[in-house]
Amino acid sequence: MKIPGIIGGLGPETTARIYLALVVQEANEYPEILISNVSFPKHLEEEIAVKGGDSNLFLPFIMKSVNRLKLAGADFIVIPCNTLHCLLPHLQKSFDIKFIDLIEETSKLIKEYKKIGIICTTKTRNEKLYDKLINAQIIYPDSAEQQRVSEIIVKIIRNKPNLEDKDYLTNLIERMIKSGAEKVVLACTDLANVIKSNKNTLDGTEILINAIKKEMKS
Protein backbone atom coordinates (compact mmCIF):
# COMPACT_ATOMS: atom_id res chain seq x y z
CA MET A 1 0.00 0.00 0.00
CA LYS A 2 1.31 3.44 -0.95
CA ILE A 3 2.26 5.86 1.82
CA PRO A 4 0.57 9.29 1.78
CA GLY A 5 2.51 12.35 2.84
CA ILE A 6 0.13 14.93 4.28
CA ILE A 7 0.96 18.60 4.72
CA GLY A 8 -0.63 19.06 8.14
CA GLY A 9 -1.93 22.06 10.02
CA LEU A 10 -3.94 23.63 7.19
CA GLY A 11 -5.96 23.62 9.46
CA PRO A 12 -5.32 21.25 12.38
CA GLU A 13 -8.86 19.86 12.74
CA THR A 14 -9.00 18.98 9.05
CA THR A 15 -5.64 17.21 9.32
CA ALA A 16 -6.97 15.18 12.24
CA ARG A 17 -10.15 14.33 10.34
CA ILE A 18 -8.18 13.03 7.35
CA TYR A 19 -5.86 11.00 9.57
CA LEU A 20 -8.75 9.35 11.42
CA ALA A 21 -10.60 8.60 8.19
CA LEU A 22 -7.55 6.81 6.79
CA VAL A 23 -6.75 4.89 9.98
CA VAL A 24 -10.25 3.54 10.57
CA GLN A 25 -10.81 2.41 6.98
CA GLU A 26 -11.55 -1.28 6.64
CA ALA A 27 -8.24 -3.11 6.35
CA ASN A 28 -6.29 -5.93 7.93
CA GLU A 29 -3.66 -3.59 9.29
CA TYR A 30 -3.18 0.06 10.14
CA PRO A 31 -1.76 1.97 7.14
CA GLU A 32 1.47 3.93 7.14
CA ILE A 33 0.76 7.66 7.10
CA LEU A 34 3.27 10.51 7.19
CA ILE A 35 2.28 13.98 8.37
CA SER A 36 4.46 17.07 8.41
CA ASN A 37 2.74 19.79 10.41
CA VAL A 38 3.85 22.84 8.47
CA SER A 39 5.11 25.64 10.71
CA PHE A 40 4.36 29.22 9.64
CA PRO A 41 3.49 32.61 11.23
CA LYS A 42 -0.23 32.69 12.04
CA HIS A 43 -0.72 36.14 10.57
CA LEU A 44 -0.25 34.64 7.10
CA GLU A 45 -3.65 32.91 7.39
CA GLU A 46 -5.47 36.24 7.50
CA GLU A 47 -3.10 37.91 5.06
CA ILE A 48 -3.79 35.32 2.35
CA ALA A 49 -7.22 33.80 3.12
CA VAL A 50 -9.02 37.04 3.99
CA LYS A 51 -7.03 39.76 2.22
CA GLY A 52 -6.04 37.70 -0.82
CA GLY A 53 -2.33 38.38 -0.29
CA ASP A 54 0.63 36.76 -1.99
CA SER A 55 0.43 32.99 -1.46
CA ASN A 56 4.12 32.71 -2.33
CA LEU A 57 4.75 33.80 1.26
CA PHE A 58 3.72 30.26 2.18
CA LEU A 59 6.00 28.60 -0.36
CA PRO A 60 9.18 28.12 1.71
CA PHE A 61 7.20 26.57 4.57
CA ILE A 62 5.33 24.19 2.26
CA MET A 63 8.49 23.22 0.39
CA LYS A 64 10.22 22.39 3.66
CA SER A 65 7.40 20.00 4.63
CA VAL A 66 7.24 18.42 1.17
CA ASN A 67 10.97 17.75 1.28
CA ARG A 68 10.69 16.17 4.73
CA LEU A 69 7.84 13.92 3.63
CA LYS A 70 9.68 12.87 0.48
CA LEU A 71 12.84 12.02 2.43
CA ALA A 72 10.74 10.10 4.98
CA GLY A 73 9.40 7.81 2.26
CA ALA A 74 6.06 9.28 1.15
CA ASP A 75 4.84 7.95 -2.20
CA PHE A 76 2.62 10.94 -2.89
CA ILE A 77 1.81 14.32 -1.32
CA VAL A 78 -1.50 15.79 -0.19
CA ILE A 79 -2.15 19.47 0.55
CA PRO A 80 -5.52 19.69 2.39
CA CYS A 81 -6.01 23.33 1.45
CA ASN A 82 -7.75 24.68 -1.64
CA THR A 83 -6.13 28.10 -1.35
CA LEU A 84 -2.56 26.82 -1.45
CA HIS A 85 -3.22 24.82 -4.61
CA CYS A 86 -2.24 27.95 -6.48
CA LEU A 87 1.31 26.89 -5.50
CA LEU A 88 0.88 23.40 -6.95
CA PRO A 89 2.43 24.09 -10.40
CA HIS A 90 5.62 25.34 -8.71
CA LEU A 91 5.73 22.38 -6.33
CA GLN A 92 5.22 19.88 -9.14
CA LYS A 93 8.17 21.38 -11.00
CA SER A 94 10.35 21.42 -7.88
CA PHE A 95 9.75 17.86 -6.62
CA ASP A 96 9.81 14.50 -8.36
CA ILE A 97 6.80 13.10 -6.53
CA LYS A 98 3.08 12.86 -7.24
CA PHE A 99 0.70 15.43 -5.75
CA ILE A 100 -3.03 14.81 -5.41
CA ASP A 101 -4.78 17.83 -6.91
CA LEU A 102 -7.75 18.62 -4.65
CA ILE A 103 -9.18 21.18 -7.09
CA GLU A 104 -9.07 18.67 -9.93
CA GLU A 105 -10.61 15.88 -7.85
CA THR A 106 -13.46 18.15 -6.80
CA SER A 107 -13.97 19.44 -10.33
CA LYS A 108 -14.46 15.88 -11.60
CA LEU A 109 -17.56 15.58 -9.42
CA ILE A 110 -19.17 18.85 -10.45
CA LYS A 111 -18.86 18.51 -14.24
CA GLU A 112 -22.38 17.08 -14.34
CA TYR A 113 -23.87 20.29 -12.94
CA LYS A 114 -24.83 23.34 -14.97
CA LYS A 115 -24.89 25.80 -12.08
CA ILE A 116 -22.79 25.44 -8.95
CA GLY A 117 -22.21 27.52 -5.85
CA ILE A 118 -18.70 27.83 -4.41
CA ILE A 119 -17.80 28.97 -0.91
CA CYS A 120 -14.07 29.49 -0.45
CA THR A 121 -11.41 31.91 0.71
CA THR A 122 -10.92 35.25 -1.02
CA LYS A 123 -7.62 33.97 -2.41
CA THR A 124 -9.13 30.82 -3.96
CA ARG A 125 -11.79 32.98 -5.58
CA ASN A 126 -9.38 35.62 -6.85
CA GLU A 127 -7.08 32.97 -8.33
CA LYS A 128 -10.09 31.43 -10.17
CA LEU A 129 -8.87 27.97 -9.22
CA TYR A 130 -12.24 26.39 -9.98
CA ASP A 131 -13.21 28.65 -12.88
CA LYS A 132 -10.26 27.27 -14.85
CA LEU A 133 -11.42 23.64 -14.60
CA ILE A 134 -15.21 23.60 -14.87
CA ASN A 135 -17.69 24.78 -17.47
CA ALA A 136 -20.62 25.21 -15.09
CA GLN A 137 -21.93 28.66 -14.22
CA ILE A 138 -20.48 29.54 -10.83
CA ILE A 139 -22.34 31.42 -8.13
CA TYR A 140 -20.05 33.13 -5.62
CA PRO A 141 -21.00 35.12 -2.50
CA ASP A 142 -21.18 38.87 -3.01
CA SER A 143 -18.27 41.01 -1.80
CA ALA A 144 -19.60 41.55 1.73
CA GLU A 145 -20.47 37.86 2.10
CA GLN A 146 -17.06 36.87 0.79
CA GLN A 147 -15.33 38.99 3.41
CA ARG A 148 -17.40 37.39 6.16
CA VAL A 149 -16.78 33.86 4.83
CA SER A 150 -13.01 34.37 4.78
CA GLU A 151 -13.07 35.73 8.33
CA ILE A 152 -15.11 32.73 9.49
CA ILE A 153 -12.65 30.35 7.83
CA VAL A 154 -9.77 31.84 9.82
CA LYS A 155 -11.85 31.47 13.00
CA ILE A 156 -12.48 27.80 12.17
CA ILE A 157 -8.77 27.19 11.62
CA ARG A 158 -8.09 28.71 15.05
CA ASN A 159 -10.92 26.67 16.60
CA LYS A 160 -12.98 29.77 17.44
CA PRO A 161 -16.19 29.50 15.38
CA ASN A 162 -19.51 30.10 17.10
CA LEU A 163 -23.17 29.31 16.47
CA GLU A 164 -23.67 32.63 14.69
CA ASP A 165 -20.94 31.69 12.19
CA LYS A 166 -22.60 28.33 11.51
CA ASP A 167 -25.98 29.99 11.00
CA TYR A 168 -24.45 32.53 8.64
CA LEU A 169 -22.91 29.82 6.46
CA THR A 170 -26.09 27.74 6.50
CA ASN A 171 -28.16 30.73 5.39
CA LEU A 172 -25.62 31.56 2.68
CA ILE A 173 -25.85 28.03 1.30
CA GLU A 174 -29.64 28.27 1.27
CA ARG A 175 -29.51 31.61 -0.55
CA MET A 176 -27.19 30.18 -3.21
CA ILE A 177 -29.50 27.22 -3.75
CA LYS A 178 -32.45 29.59 -4.12
CA SER A 179 -30.37 31.52 -6.67
CA GLY A 180 -30.19 28.39 -8.82
CA ALA A 181 -27.13 26.49 -7.63
CA GLU A 182 -27.68 22.73 -7.89
CA LYS A 183 -25.02 22.13 -5.24
CA VAL A 184 -22.72 24.32 -3.16
CA VAL A 185 -19.08 23.25 -2.97
CA LEU A 186 -17.37 23.74 0.38
CA ALA A 187 -14.18 24.71 -1.42
CA CYS A 188 -12.26 25.20 1.80
CA THR A 189 -11.44 22.00 3.66
CA ASP A 190 -12.16 23.64 7.02
CA LEU A 191 -15.76 24.61 6.25
CA ALA A 192 -17.08 21.07 6.69
CA ASN A 193 -15.87 21.15 10.30
CA VAL A 194 -18.77 23.53 10.92
CA ILE A 195 -21.22 22.67 8.11
CA LYS A 196 -21.92 18.95 8.50
CA SER A 197 -24.41 16.67 6.74
CA ASN A 198 -25.91 19.41 4.58
CA LYS A 199 -27.69 17.82 1.61
CA ASN A 200 -27.04 20.88 -0.56
CA THR A 201 -23.25 20.79 -0.26
CA LEU A 202 -20.28 18.88 -1.60
CA ASP A 203 -17.58 18.43 1.03
CA GLY A 204 -14.11 19.02 -0.40
CA THR A 205 -12.43 17.23 2.50
CA GLU A 206 -14.46 14.07 1.95
CA ILE A 207 -13.60 14.19 -1.74
CA LEU A 208 -9.92 14.47 -0.83
CA ILE A 209 -10.14 11.57 1.65
CA ASN A 210 -11.63 9.33 -1.04
CA ALA A 211 -8.89 10.35 -3.49
CA ILE A 212 -6.20 9.52 -0.92
CA LYS A 213 -7.71 6.09 -0.23
CA LYS A 214 -7.84 5.34 -3.94
CA GLU A 215 -4.22 6.37 -4.47
CA MET A 216 -3.05 4.34 -1.46
CA LYS A 217 -4.53 1.20 -3.00
CA SER A 218 -3.34 1.86 -6.57
Backbone as a ProteinNet text record, in pm:
[ID]
protein_1_A
[PRIMARY]
MKIPGIIGGLGPETTARIYLALVVQEANEYPEILISNVSFPKHLEEEIAVKGGDSNLFLPFIMKSVNRLKLAGADFIVIPCNTLHCLLPHLQKSFDIKFIDLIEETSKLIKEYKKIGIICTTKTRNEKLYDKLINAQIIYPDSAEQQRVSEIIVKIIRNKPNLEDKDYLTNLIERMIKSGAEKVVLACTDLANVIKSNKNTLDGTEILINAIKKEMKS
[TERTIARY]
84	0	87.8	52.1	130.9	116.7	222.6	226.4	194.8	86.7	57.1	142.1	183.5	251.1	158.8	113	12.7	75.9	53.3	95.7	-6.1	31.1	-63.3	-71.3	-177.5	-192.6	-264.6	-329	-394.2	-544.9	-626.8	-595.5	-585.5	-557.8	-532.1	-648.5	-771.7	-886.2	-908.1	-885.9	-899.6	-793.3	-671.3	-564.3	-602.5	-656.1	-697.4	-810.1	-903.2	-1014.8	-965.1	-872.5	-817.7	-743.2	-662	-586.3	-679.8	-782.4	-875.1	-949.8	-988.1	-1060	-973.8	-844.8	-754.9	-722.4	-711.7	-675.1	-789.5	-912.6	-1025.3	-1086.4	-1028.7	-1081.2	-1067.6	-1156.7	-1154.8	-1028.6	-949.4	-824	-775.5	-681.7	-628.9	-519.9	-471.5	-366.3	-376.3	-318.8	-317.8	-221.3	-261.9	-176	-65.5	41	147.4	101	114.2	76.1	182.9	228.9	326.7	261.6	282.9	228.4	339.7	354.2	445.7	360.9	354.6	273.5	350	310.2	384.6	381.6	497.9	510.9	523	433.1	435.6	376.1	407.1	348.8	197.8	122.5	-23.1	-83.6	-14	-71.7	-86.6	-14.6	-24.7	-163.1	-230.4	-365.2	-458.4	-459	-546.8	-498.1	-368.4	-310	-350.4	-351.5	-378.8	-526.3	-583.6	-722	-822.9	-804.9	-901.6	-868.9	-742.5	-703.4	-660.1	-644.6	-604.1	-460.2	-374.2	-233.5	-153.8	-25.9	63.1	83.3	31.2	42.8	186.1	272.3	412.4	481.9	420.7	475.5	474.3	383.4	372.1	472.8	522.8	599.7	717.9	804.6	918.4	876.9	767.2	720.3	664	589.4	533.3	643.5	739.9	849.1	931.4	948.8	1021.8	950.3	817.7	740.5	737.4	723.1	723.8	855.6	965	1096.9	1112	1063	1069.5	989.1	869.6	783.9	845.1	904	967.5	1085.3	1167.8	1283.6	1240.7	1124.1	1074.4	1011.1	990.8	939.8	798.2	741.2	605.7	605.8	498.2	484.1	409.9	331.3	261.6	230.3	201.4	181.3	39	-15.3	-149.7	-143.8	-204.6	-215.2	-363.2	-410	-552.4	-594.4	-569.6	-601.3	-623.5	-745.2	-774.8	-689.2	-681.1	-613	-468.7	-397.6	-256	-232.4	-340.4	-322.3	-277.1	-281.4	-223.6	-71.9	-14	130.6	165.8	63.5	87.8	175.9	155.6	242.9	391	422.4	561.8	614.1	531.7	572.8	594.9	508.5	521.6	650	691.5	816.5	938.4	921.4	1034.9	1061.6	960.1	975	931.4	1011.4	980.9	896.3	772	679.5	537.5	445.9	307.7	236.1	157.4	69.9	-74.6	-159.8	-303.1	-357.7	-424.1	-478	-622	-642.8	-774.9	-874.1	-830	-918.1	-965.1	-872.9	-906.8	-1002	-975.4	-1060.8	-1202.9	-1214.6	-1346.4	-1416.6	-1339.9	-1397.2	-1455.1	-1395.6	-1446.1	-1590.4	-1623.4	-1756.1	-1860.9	-1818.3	-1916.8	-1934.3	-1871.8	-1886.3	-2028.1	-2101.2	-2238.4	-2337.5	-2295.6	-2386.9	-2373.1	-2483.6	-2483.3	-2463.1	-2501.7	-2489	-2447	-2337.4	-2278.9	-2243.2	-2263.6	-2220.6	-2085.7	-2001.6	-1869.9	-1845.8	-1817.2	-1779.9	-1634.3	-1551.4	-1406.6	-1342.7	-1211.8	-1140.5	-1135.9	-1107.1	-1092.5	-982.3	-874.8	-762.1	-800.1	-869.2	-912.8	-1001.3	-1088.8	-1179.1	-1102	-1013.3	-937.9	-848.3	-795.8	-708	-787.5	-920.4	-1008.5	-968.7	-936.2	-886.7	-990.5	-1117.9	-1224.4	-1273.3	-1273.8	-1321	-1242.1	-1114	-1025.9	-1056.9	-1125.6	-1142	-1284.4	-1383.9	-1521.3	-1593.7	-1692.3	-1769.3	-1900.8	-1935.5	-2061.9	-2061.4	-2178.8	-2192.7	-2169.9	-2083.4	-2047.7	-2115.4	-2177.7	-2234.1	-2141	-2089.5	-2005.1	-2082.4	-2042.1	-2099.6	-2069.5	-2151	-2118.4	-1998.7	-1951.8	-1826.5	-1832.9	-1946.2	-1959.9	-1965.9	-2038.4	-2047.3	-1911.3	-1837.2	-1706.1	-1612	-1615.7	-1532.8	-1566	-1695.6	-1739.7	-1699.6	-1715	-1677.9	-1530	-1445.5	-1301.4	-1264.9	-1331.1	-1306.9	-1350.8	-1463.1	-1511	-1413.9	-1359.9	-1264.7	-1143.5	-1091.3	-976.5	-1016.2	-1137.1	-1184.9	-1194	-1238.1	-1247.6	-1109.4	-1013.4	-876.7	-821.8	-857.3	-808.5	-902.4	-999	-1092.1	-1174.6	-1220.2	-1297.6	-1431.4	-1489.3	-1619.1	-1729.2	-1838.5	-1951.2	-2079.5	-2188.8	-2316.8	-2360.5	-2330.5	-2366.7	-2295.6	-2169.5	-2093.8	-2157.9	-2196	-2260.4	-2390.8	-2470.4	-2598.2	-2576.9	-2473.5	-2444.9	-2413.8	-2328.1	-2290.6	-2409.6	-2490	-2608.7	-2705.3	-2726.6	-2816.1	-2759	-2627.2	-2562	-2580.7	-2564.1	-2584.7	-2728.4	-2822.6	-2963.9	-2991.3	-2931	-2950.6	-2896.4	-2780	-2718.5	-2802.6	-2860.6	-2949.6	-3073.3	-3128.4	-3245.4	-3211.3	-3081.7	-3037.3	-3010.5	-3031.5	-3019.3	-2906.9	-2822.4	-2713.2	-2770.4	-2721.8	-2767.7	-2700.7	-2577.6	-2502.2	-2410.1	-2368.7	-2271.6	-2146.9	-2033.8	-1907.8	-1844.9	-1814.4	-1737.3	-1590.7	-1549.9	-1417.6	-1311.6	-1327.1	-1226	-1240.4	-1134	-1143.6	-1188.4	-1177.1	-1215.7	-1365.2	-1434.5	-1575.7	-1661.9	-1627.4	-1708	-1694.1	-1598.5	-1587.2	-1699.5	-1764.4	-1877.5	-2007.9	-2003.8	-2122.5	-2117	-2195.4	-2191.9	-2326.6	-2320.5	-2441.3	-2544.7	-2499.5	-2591.4	-2613.6	-2737.2	-2769.4	-2739.8	-2726.7	-2704.1	-2556.6	-2468.3	-2325.5	-2245.1	-2130.4	-2028.1	-1907.6	-1865	-1758.1	-1622.6	-1542	-1410.9	-1318.4	-1329.2	-1243	-1276.8	-1404.6	-1446.3	-1401.3	-1408.3	-1360	-1210.9	-1135.6	-992	-961.5	-1034.1	-1013.7	-1033	-1136	-1163.2	-1051.9	-998.4	-889.2	-762.3	-737	-619.9	-632.6	-749.2	-771.3	-748.9	-800.3	-784.3	-637.9	-563.8	-422.5	-341.8	-376.5	-305.1	-315.8	-428.8	-453.1	-409.3	-368.8	-334.5	-197.4
-119.6	0	124.9	222.1	344.2	428	503.9	585.7	731.4	787.7	929.1	1020.6	1130.8	1235.1	1354.7	1388.5	1492.9	1619	1730.9	1860	1898.8	1886.4	1906.2	2049.4	2075.7	2205.9	2309.7	2267	2362.8	2337.4	2337.9	2361.5	2231.3	2241.1	2125.2	2025.8	2076.4	1985.5	1905.2	1968.1	1897.8	1790	1821.1	1721.5	1599.7	1626.3	1517.8	1435.8	1503.4	1432.5	1338.3	1386.3	1303.3	1183.7	1208.4	1100.4	992	1032	935.5	857.7	926.1	859.5	752.1	777.5	680.8	564.3	593	488.9	391.4	441.1	354.2	286.1	308.7	241	89.6	16.3	-128.4	-185.7	-251.1	-310.9	-409	-493.3	-592.7	-536.7	-419.7	-359.1	-207.2	-139.1	5.9	53.2	150.7	197.1	290.6	295.7	393.3	529.9	630.1	766.2	861.5	950.6	1050.9	1188.5	1262.9	1398.5	1494.4	1600	1706.9	1829	1864.3	1979.3	2107.2	2169.6	2284.1	2398.5	2455.8	2564.4	2697.1	2792.4	2922.2	3026.5	3155	3260.9	3267.5	3273.3	3269.1	3387	3498	3614.5	3591.1	3491.4	3463.7	3410.5	3343.1	3291.5	3404.6	3510.2	3623.7	3701	3715.8	3791.2	3731.5	3597.6	3531.7	3494.3	3427.3	3379.6	3493.3	3594.8	3704.3	3818.1	3859.5	3975.8	3941.1	3810.2	3769.5	3804.1	3803.1	3838.5	3736.3	3758.1	3676.1	3537.8	3434.1	3298.6	3246.8	3311.7	3270.5	3287.5	3366.1	3380.1	3246.4	3158.1	3026	2926.3	2957.3	2859.8	2796.8	2875	2811.5	2715.2	2744.5	2656.7	2526	2538.1	2418.6	2333.2	2396.4	2321.7	2245.4	2304.9	2238.7	2111	2117.1	2000	1894.1	1937.5	1841.6	1766.8	1838.4	1775.5	1673.8	1709.1	1616.6	1490.1	1506.8	1392.1	1302.6	1364.2	1287.4	1207.4	1269.9	1201.5	1090.8	1108.7	1010.1	888.8	897.1	781	791.6	912.2	927.8	895	829	794.9	903.5	981.3	1094.1	1197.1	1319.5	1431.6	1485.8	1523.2	1579	1714.3	1814.3	1946.7	1972.6	1952.8	1968.7	2115.1	2190.3	2333.4	2377.9	2419.6	2468.3	2588.8	2683.4	2810.3	2789.9	2700.8	2682.2	2596.4	2553.7	2481.8	2574.6	2704.4	2794.8	2779	2715.9	2689.3	2555.2	2476.8	2340.5	2332.5	2416.5	2409.2	2423.5	2514.4	2533.6	2410.4	2355.7	2238.3	2117.6	2102.2	1988.4	1997.6	2118.6	2138	2117.5	2144	2141.8	2003.3	1915.8	1785.8	1672.4	1568.2	1450.1	1353.3	1392.3	1310.3	1350.8	1257.6	1285.9	1368.1	1464.9	1542.7	1512.7	1490.5	1481.3	1622.9	1649.9	1783.1	1789.2	1852.5	1862.4	1934.9	2041.6	2117.7	2029.5	1954.7	1866.9	1755.6	1696.4	1587.8	1637.7	1757.6	1815	1849.8	1903.2	1943.9	1825.1	1707.6	1587.8	1559.3	1590.1	1557.8	1663.3	1779	1884.7	1913.9	1831.7	1851.4	1824.3	1743.7	1708.2	1821.8	1920	2028.6	2147	2216.6	2333.5	2462.4	2460.4	2579.8	2536.6	2590	2544.4	2663.8	2649.9	2752.5	2713.9	2810.3	2783.4	2878.8	2819.6	2897.5	2866.5	2968.8	2948.8	3073.7	3072.2	3191.4	3295.3	3418	3525	3491.2	3430.8	3397.3	3292.7	3186.2	3082.2	3142.8	3232	3298	3387.2	3469.8	3562.3	3490.2	3375.4	3297	3218.2	3214.6	3143.4	2996.6	2935.3	2797.1	2700.3	2726.4	2639.3	2683.6	2812.9	2865.2	2805.9	2775.6	2726.7	2582.6	2507.9	2364.3	2320	2403.6	2359.8	2453.9	2399.1	2477.5	2528.2	2481.2	2521	2670.2	2727.4	2865.5	2864.5	2951.8	2953.9	3070.7	3039.3	3142.4	3159.5	3281	3312.7	3405.2	3410.9	3511.6	3651.5	3750.3	3887.4	3934.4	4054.3	4100.8	4103.6	4149.5	4154.7	4013.6	3925.3	3786.3	3718.3	3747.5	3686.7	3726.5	3852.2	3899.1	3824.4	3808.5	3738.9	3590.5	3527.9	3385.7	3365.8	3449.8	3436.9	3456.3	3549.8	3572.6	3452	3392	3272.5	3156.7	3142.9	3034.8	3044.6	3165.6	3183.6	3148.1	3183.1	3147.5	2995.9	2926.5	2780.1	2719.2	2769.2	2719.1	2733.8	2843.4	2871	2816.7	2733.9	2667.1	2766.1	2874.5	2977.3	3010.3	2917.2	2950	2944.2	3014.6	3010.3	2976.3	2968.2	2930.9	3032	3158.5	3262.6	3240.7	3196.6	3168.8	3053	2948.6	2833.2	2873.4	2953.4	2999.1	3084.4	3167.5	3253.4	3168.7	3068.2	2981.8	2901	2851.4	2774	2858.4	2982.6	3073.2	3111.9	3124.5	3156.5	3042.5	2920.5	2803.4	2800.6	2826.5	2826.8	2935.1	3053	3161.2	3123.6	3057.3	3018.2	2912.4	2822.4	2722.1	2789.7	2885.7	2959.3	3041.5	3075.4	3152	3062	2931.1	2839.5	2738.9	2746.7	2649.1	2509.7	2409.8	2272.7	2212.4	2251.6	2213.4	2328.1	2332.6	2432.4	2358.1	2389.4	2325.1	2396.7	2320	2374.1	2367.7	2469.4	2471.2	2528.5	2498.5	2519.6	2400.1	2326	2200.3	2219.4	2340.1	2363.5	2389.6	2425.2	2460.9	2344.7	2223.5	2107.4	2073.3	2134.7	2114.7	2187.2	2279.4	2353.2	2313.2	2304.9	2266.5	2116.1	2041	1894.7	1840.6	1737.7	1666.6	1760.8	1852	1940.7	1884.1	1849.3	1781.9	1867.5	1997.5	2087.9	2112.3	2050.1	2078.8	1957.8	1988.3	1888.2	1921	1824	1842.6	1813.6	1918.3	1902.1	1809.3	1809.5	1722.7	1575.5	1544.6	1406.7	1360.3	1449.7	1419.1	1388.3	1467.9	1446.7	1314.3	1282.2	1156.8	1037.7	1042.3	933.2	921.5	1036.2	1034.9	975.9	1006.8	951.8	799.7	752.5	608.5	535.8	594	534.2	526.7	634.8	636.7	540.2	526.5	433.5	290.5	258	120.3	95.5	201.3	186.3	122.6
0	0	0	-85.5	-94.9	31.8	61.7	182.1	146.9	203.6	178.1	265.3	208.1	284.4	292.3	410.6	428.2	486.3	418	471.6	578.2	703.9	813.8	862.6	939	1002.4	920.3	809.9	719.1	709.5	808.8	946.5	1024.8	1152.8	1238.5	1248	1260.9	1274	1146.2	1032.1	904.6	891.3	933.7	931.5	1015.6	1134.9	1224.5	1162.5	1097.4	1033.6	923.5	842.6	734.8	792.9	892.9	957.4	1010.5	1083.3	1142	1034.7	927.9	819.2	752.6	742.9	679.1	772.8	900.9	997.9	1022.4	1023.2	1056.6	934.5	816.1	698.3	715.7	650.7	663.5	600	681.7	634.5	739.5	700.1	792.6	881.6	847.9	928.8	919.7	1018.1	1014.3	905.1	823.6	714.5	763.6	686.6	713.7	663	746.9	710.4	763.2	678	718.7	718.6	826	836.6	877.2	802.4	841.1	873	999.8	1040.6	1007.5	897.3	847.2	948.8	973.8	1070.7	996.7	1030.6	964.5	1057.9	1039.5	1123	1103.8	1213	1204.3	1128.7	1125.2	1057	906.9	852.7	709.6	672.2	766.5	739.3	698.8	778.3	749.5	628.2	616.7	506	371.2	363	235.4	221.1	322.7	312.3	306.2	389.8	399	302.4	301.1	222	80.3	52.7	-81.8	-113.2	-10.6	-28.6	-108.5	-116.7	-198.9	-135.6	-199	-146	-150.6	-228.4	-233.3	-98.2	-8.7	125.9	199.1	158.2	218.2	158.5	41	-36.3	38	103.4	171.1	281.2	349.6	457.1	400.4	290.6	226.4	166.5	102.4	38.8	143.4	259	366.4	409.2	423.2	463.3	352.9	228.3	117	113.5	130.4	127.7	240.8	358.9	473.4	447.1	390.7	363.2	256.1	155.1	48	103.2	185.2	243.4	340.1	402.4	498	430.4	298.4	226.4	173.8	170.2	115.4	-33.4	-77.8	-219.7	-296.1	-226.6	-288.8	-180.5	-224.4	-132.1	-142	-26.9	-18.6	52.2	-8.2	54.9	83.1	206.7	238.7	250.3	145	145.1	1.5	-29.4	-164.2	-200.5	-108.5	-135.4	-181.4	-113.9	-145.4	-269.3	-334.4	-460.8	-573.8	-549.2	-648.4	-654.7	-551.7	-549.6	-614.5	-648	-695.3	-820	-922.1	-1039.7	-1004.3	-913.2	-871.3	-797.3	-709.9	-633.1	-723	-821.8	-913.7	-996	-1026.2	-1100	-1010.2	-881.1	-787.7	-729.5	-726.9	-662.2	-754.3	-756.3	-835.8	-753.3	-729	-652.9	-693	-685.7	-724.3	-617.7	-663.4	-575.1	-612.9	-513.7	-541.5	-552.5	-664	-690.9	-640.1	-526.3	-465.1	-555.2	-619.9	-708.7	-824.6	-881.1	-993.2	-950.6	-835	-784.8	-759.7	-704.7	-679.7	-810.2	-904.8	-1032.6	-1109.3	-1092.2	-1159.9	-1120.1	-994.3	-942.3	-973.8	-1019.4	-1045.4	-1194.9	-1279.1	-1423.5	-1470.9	-1395	-1434.1	-1408.3	-1329.8	-1294.2	-1390.4	-1409.6	-1497.5	-1419.8	-1291.4	-1207.9	-1068.5	-1021.3	-894.7	-807.1	-678.6	-584.7	-525.4	-500.1	-441.5	-324.7	-209	-91.2	-61.3	-57.1	-44.5	14.6	25.5	71	-40.7	-3	-101.7	-201.6	-153.9	-241	-344.3	-301.8	-395.7	-503.9	-462.3	-558.2	-654.4	-600.3	-685.2	-785	-744.6	-832.6	-936.3	-923.9	-1017.4	-1032	-918.2	-921.7	-976	-946.7	-998.2	-1135.4	-1158.9	-1288	-1404.1	-1379.1	-1485.1	-1525	-1436.9	-1460.4	-1490.3	-1465.2	-1487	-1582.9	-1651.4	-1747.4	-1688.9	-1570.9	-1509.2	-1475.1	-1470.1	-1422.3	-1271.5	-1224.3	-1082.7	-1012.3	-899	-812.7	-693.2	-676.3	-562	-466.6	-340.7	-250.2	-302	-262	-300.6	-217.8	-241.7	-179.8	-27.3	27.4	173.3	231.8	165.3	210.3	203	95.9	79.5	192.7	230.3	340.8	468.7	494.4	616.2	611.9	497.5	482.8	512.9	456.4	477.8	624.9	689.4	832.6	915.1	877.7	948.5	929.6	809.9	782.7	875	891.9	981.9	1125	1166.7	1300.3	1316.5	1211.6	1217.1	1232.5	1155	1162.2	1304.1	1368.7	1504.8	1613.2	1568.4	1659.9	1741.5	1674.2	1744	1676.9	1598	1538	1643	1617	1709.8	1634.6	1706.6	1646.9	1541.7	1564.7	1468.5	1334.7	1340.9	1218.8	1141.5	1214.3	1150.8	1085.1	1155	1100.2	975.7	979.3	863.8	741	757.3	646.1	595.6	687.2	649.9	568.3	611.3	539	402.7	395.4	268.4	168.7	216.9	130.4	78	166.2	127.2	23.5	41.6	-55	-191.8	-194.5	-321.5	-393	-315.6	-374.7	-433.7	-362.3	-411.8	-536.2	-550.2	-667.3	-787.2	-768.6	-882.1	-876	-773	-762.5	-735.9	-810.4	-788.8	-665.9	-643.9	-524.4	-488.1	-361.7	-316.3	-270.5	-331.6	-297.4	-178.4	-74.9	37.6	-4.5	-79	-141.6	-48.7	76.6	180.1	271.5	291.8	366.2	509.8	563	702.1	719.3	613.9	625.1	673.4	630.8	669.3	817.3	884.6	1029.6	1103.4	1034.3	1091.8	1022.8	889.6	811.4	786.3	859.5	850	803	719.2	673.8	612.4	529	458	318.1	286.9	161	38	57	-55.8	-86.3	-9.5	-26.2	-72.7	-129.7	-160.4	-73.9	4.7	102.7	39.2	22.1	-39.7	36.7	169.2	249.6	226.7	219.4	195.1	57.2	-39.4	-173.8	-170.5	-94.7	-82.7	-13.6	93	164.9	70.4	-10	-104.4	-208	-252.1	-349.4	-288.6	-161.1	-92	-79.4	-37.9	-23.4	-155.6	-262	-394.3	-434.3	-410.5	-447.4	-360.7	-235.4	-146.4	-195.9	-255.8	-300	-444.1	-514.5	-656.6	-677.1
[MASK]
++++++++++++++++++++++++++++++++++++++++++++++++++++++++++++++++++++++++++++++++++++++++++++++++++++++++++++++++++++++++++++++++++++++++++++++++++++++++++++++++++++++++++++++++++++++++++++++++++++++++++++++++++++++++++

